[in-house]
Amino acid sequence: MIRVLLVDDHALLRAGLRSVLERENGIAVVGEADTAERAAVMARKLQPDVVVLDLLLPRKSGYEAIPELLDVAPKTKILVVSSQAAPSWVRRALSAGAAGYLPKRSSDRELVTAIRLLAAGAGYVEPELGARLVTPNGSPALEPLSERERDIVHLLALGYTNQEIGKKLYISVRTVDTHRAHIMRKLELETRAELVMFALANGVIGPNVG
């Protein structure tokens, strides 16, 4: 039996994932968490075979959660399932220790396949993403930014207001303002339009980013 822990801050998405997985023979959802902190506590207690992890979590990002999860549950395999599908985001997750990566647009069948492969000791990256990983991109331009700042760049470039970002990431508007000022200084940008162009040029957003 493959024991799975679901980590996503949206209850409806967790319910949808649970519904898909509970129809499968040999897979059991043993727990759910809506924050990185709760995920670490549950992973330590449950020692799941696979953690299905979103990247945009409140307070602490999924990237930060990956090494913590592996520290408390060393045998666990982490499958990132996220709307973030630029090559730079995939590379960061894999470098942090994730064993697999799927965009949220993936089919139910692909999700199940990925979980089974990870549980068997293999890795899995959605084929389209895998192909894009070997092509050049501007990801080094993001290096000056912290993980939280990269989350905020993504949301700002998509048109979210500071208030909306604060609600989505469970941080204050003042904190968003501070991050935004740091981002613009580090990237030497002055306007949102310049930020959007930067995000497009470096694969943070774009027509092929899920």
Salt bridges, closest charged atoms under 4 A:
ASP8 OD1 - HIS10 ND1 3.36
ASP8 OD2 - LYS104 NZ 3.21
ASP9 OD1 - HIS10 ND1 3.18
GLU22 OE2 - ARG18 NH1 2.76
GLU24 OE2 - ARG109 NH2 3.15
GLU24 OE1 - ARG116 NH2 3.42
GLU32 OE1 - ARG14 NE 2.86
GLU32 OE2 - ARG18 NE 2.64
ASP34 OD1 - ARG38 NH1 2.40
ASP54 OD2 - LYS104 NZ 3.48
GLU68 OE2 - LYS60 NZ 2.97
ASP108 OD2 - ARG23 NH2 3.84
GLU126 OE1 - ARG105 NH2 3.93
GLU128 OE1 - ARG105 NH2 3.69
GLU143 OE1 - ARG150 NH2 3.92
GLU149 OE1 - LYS186 NZ 2.89
ASP151 OD2 - ARG148 NH1 3.30
